[in-house]
Amino acid sequence: MPYKIFPLPTPPVTSDMWEELKKETRPIVVYGMGNGADKLFDRLAVYEIRVSDVFASDGFVRGHSFRGFRVKSFSEIKECYSDFVILLSFASNRGEVIDMLSEIDSSYDMYVPDMPVAGVEEYFDKEFYNKNYNAITEAYNNLEDDESRAVFSSVVNYKLTGRMKYLLECYSARDEIYSLMPVEKIETAVDAGAYNGDTAREMKQYFPKLKKIYAVEPDKKNYKKLVKYSEAETEISILTINAAAWNENKNGILYGSGNRNSTAVATASFEHTDDDVTMIRIDSIIEKKIDYIKFDVEGAEREALEGSDKIIRKDMPTLLVSLYHRSRDVFELVNTVKEKYPEYKLYLRRLRCLPAWEIDLIAINNS
């Protein structure tokens, strides 16, 4: 698709989505419920922004209540208010859902708040942008092509404004991400954050000469599914490792166990619990030559990169690094990789989804 490069706002930026909502006089209604809506309500409370109602899609209203509100249908919301502001509180990468949300956005005033996925809740607001502007522009300039800079600038503008249009203007198909890589040269890979084997299946699809994957997954429930897949796989070898990628070998605790968003946190305690997880440096357990490493480790990407440093310096593998779990990932990880490994050319691509998740840094050494 054609790419449009939105200019990065020149500081000092004096407004953002939260400031606009503080000034809003129309009713504010939250679309969706669950963990995302909980985080959104908590953030709105910081600004003393009042929510008037909560709603779900017409086919999903089943007498639910949320945060003291009876969850209404969208039809009921339109009957209650002549004009209102919508805050989207859930994520989706399903095409039909995104198309539906885009249609709502064309008829109503809707924001898609940017909420950190993991770690310290550092928000990408106007103060954050102004404070980190130099690092943000450095990351923009470290990117290799116009497509990457278009993705970067669209994400930054979205994070400040909460407006869906920036995300719908600039995204890529999965094939385009892999088309950047030297796929014919990749025989051995590391899958850090292997989940249930979904990305191992993806690697197998796109890397025709792939022979072996080291699949690292900390969550015990996901790991069982990963092992089941690896045992059934007959065309490539998959070595499963029940651990969390980190920058040292130690004990940790896993939070949010049982789904893709489980987060591991290092601890100095040696008192064992059901949520114990082994934290590992990837370069301390793998001695073979590695051609590709994928890092999607729910906010621990910086530490996982540090824990792979020896492999990266020795083999210069193609890297794919997720940049959406923390507010500063989208610029800080770009700058970190470029500073530590200047030989790499850096590309940014984002799959079609709401909000600004599925942002990938692709680092390639063409020498």
PyMOL commands that set and color helices and strands:
alter all, ss='L'
color gray80, all
select helices_A, chain A and resi 17-22+35-46+58-60+74-80+95-107+126-131+133-142+146-161+165-169+174-179+183-185+198-206+220-232+282-284+301-306+309-315+329-340
alter helices_A, ss='H'
color red, helices_A
select strands_A, chain A and resi 28-31+53-56+65-66+69-70+72-73+85-88+109-111+188-192+212-216+237-241+244-245+250-255+263-266+276-280+292-295+318-322+345-350+359-364
alter strands_A, ss='S'
color yellow, strands_A
deselect
rebuild
show_as cartoon
